[in-house]
Amino acid sequence: MDWLKEILTNAGVEDEKVTSVVESVKKEVPKYYVPKNDFNEKVTEVNNLTTEKATLTKQLEDLKKVDPEKLQETINDLQKANKDLEDKSKKDLADVKRMSAIDLAIANSKTIDAVSLKAHLDLDKIEYDEKSGTLKGIDEQINTIRESKKYLFTEAPTDGGMPQGGAPKPEQTIDDEIREHIYGTSK
C-alpha cells in the first residue's frame, strides 16, 4: 500500500498516523473489495459460462429436429464440440490468470511506464505455474530491461536526460537573478 502512504504523506499527515491508517485500511479493504485479478477471473468465467449456455441451448433445439438415425452421430459431434469449448474456456481462464500475474509483476517492478515495459517483454518465454501462482522468466527479463532501458524505471537518473514525466532543471531562479544583479554573482 505504498500508494496510500504516498498520498497521505503528500497530504501532510504525520508518519505515525499514516502507518495507523494504512494498517486499518489493510484490515478493512478485504471485507468490502475483491482484488482486480479475482474480479477479472470471475468475469471471464461468467462470460465463458454464458457462451456455453447459449451454445448448449441452440444444440438442444437442434437435437429436437434430428431424426433417430442421425442422433448418435450428432451426439458424438456435440460431445466433441462441448469438450473443445470446455478446453478453450479453461485455456482462456488460464491466460487471464497468467496475464494478471504478469501485470502484477510489472506493477511491482517500480516502472514508470508499464505499457512500454510490457511491450519489451517476450511474453511467450514467461511461464505461469497455476498451482503456485508464480511466474518463471519474468524477473530475468525485467532485470535485463532495467539495465538496458533505465529510463523506464523510477530509479533512472534525473540529471542529464529526462525520464518520462521528468522536467528540466531550472536554469536560474529569480533569487539567483537578483543576487547576480546586486552582487554580480549568483549563490
N, C-alpha and C positions, 0 to 999 in steps of 0.2 A: 504494500500500500504506500509505496514511495510517492505516488502522485498525490495522495491525500495529505501526506506530511508536507509536501512542497506547497500545496495550496494553502494549508493552514499557516505555515511559516511565512509565506508571502503576505498573508492577511494580517500578520503581526501577532499571532497567537504565541504565547510563551511555550518553550520546549516541553516543559512538564505537562502542560495542558494538551499539547499536540500528541504526546505519547498516550495520554489517557484517552483522548478522543479516538485515536487510531485503534487502540485495543478494544474500546467499546464498539466501534464500527465492525471490527473483525468478528466479534461475538454476535452482533445483531444481523448483519447483512445476510448470512446464510439462511436465516429464518424467513426472509422475505424475497430473496432474489435467487435465480438459478444462474450458474455460470454460463457465459455465452457458448462455450463449447458444448455443454449439455443441451442447451436450447437448440443449437444447430443440428445436433444429432437427432433430437426428437422431431424437429421439423422435417428432416429428411426421411425419418422413419414414417411419419404420418403421411407425407406425400407419396412414398412408395406404397403404403397400405391402401391409400385412396386409389392409386393407379391399379393396383392388383384387384381391388374390389370391383372397379369398373370393368376390367378385363374379364373377371370371373362371371360377372352378371351377363355380359354380352355372350360369353361362351355358353352359359346356361340357356339363354334364349336360343342360341344356335342349335344346341343339343335337342331341344324340343322339336325342332324341324327335321332332324336327321332320321332317316329310315333305319330299321333294326339291323340291316346288313352292314351298313357303314358305321354303326355305333361303336364297335370295338376299335376300328381304325381311328375314329375321331377321338375316342377316349385316350388312346395311346399318344396321339398327336398333342392333345391338350395336356396330358401329364408331362410330356417333354417340354412344352411351352411354359407350363407353370414352374417346372424345375429351373428352366433358363431364367425366368423372371425372378424367381427367388434368389438365384445365384447373382443376378445383376443387382438386386436390392442389397444383398449382403456386401457386394463389392462397392456399391455407391456409399453405403454407410461406413465401410472401412476407409474409403477415400476421404470422406468428410472428417473422420477422426484423425486421419494422417495429416490432412491439411490444417486442421485445428491445432494439432501438436506442433506443426511447422510454424504456424502463425504465432503461437505462444513462445516458441524458442526465439523467433525473430524479435518479438516484443521484449523479451528478456535480454537481448544482446546489446542493449544500450545504443541502438542505431538511431540516427537522426531521420532516416528515410526508409521505412520498412518496405515500401514498394520497390525501390531501387535495389535494396539488399536482396529481396526475394527474386528479382529479375536476374541477379548474378548467381543465384544458387542453381545447381544441377539437381532438380527435384527427383529425377529418376535414380540418382545414386543415394538418396536418403531412404533408409528402410525404417518401417514402423513396426514395433512389436506390440500387437494389440493386447496381449495378456498383461504386460508390464506397463504399457503406455509410454514406452521410451523410443526415442529416435536414435538411429545409428548413422553416422556420417555427416550430420549437420554441423556439429561443433568444429570439425576439421575444416569444412568449407567456410564457415563464418570466420574462423581464425585466419585462414588464407586471405579472405576478402578484407578482413580488418587490417592486415599487413599491407596489402596492395592498394586498397582504396580507403585510406584513413579518414577521408572527408565524410564517409557515411556513418561515422560513429561519434558519440559525444566527446570522447577523449581526443578528438582530432585537434591539432594545434590551431589556435586562433590568431597567431601572429603570422604575418606573411600573407598567405592565402586566406580566403574566407570560406569557412564551411557553410553548408546550406543553412540559411537563416541568419548568418553572421552579418555584421555590419563593419565597415572600415573604421579604423581608429580615427578619431577626430584629429585633424592636423594641428589646430591651435585653438585653445579655448579663449573666451573673452578675457578671462583673468590673465592669460599669457599675453594677449594683445595689449592690455592696459600696462602691465609690467614692462613690456618691451617699449611701449610708447613713453612711459615715465622714466624708466631706468636704463633703457637701451638694450636690455636682455630679458628673456623670459626665464622663469624659475632658475 
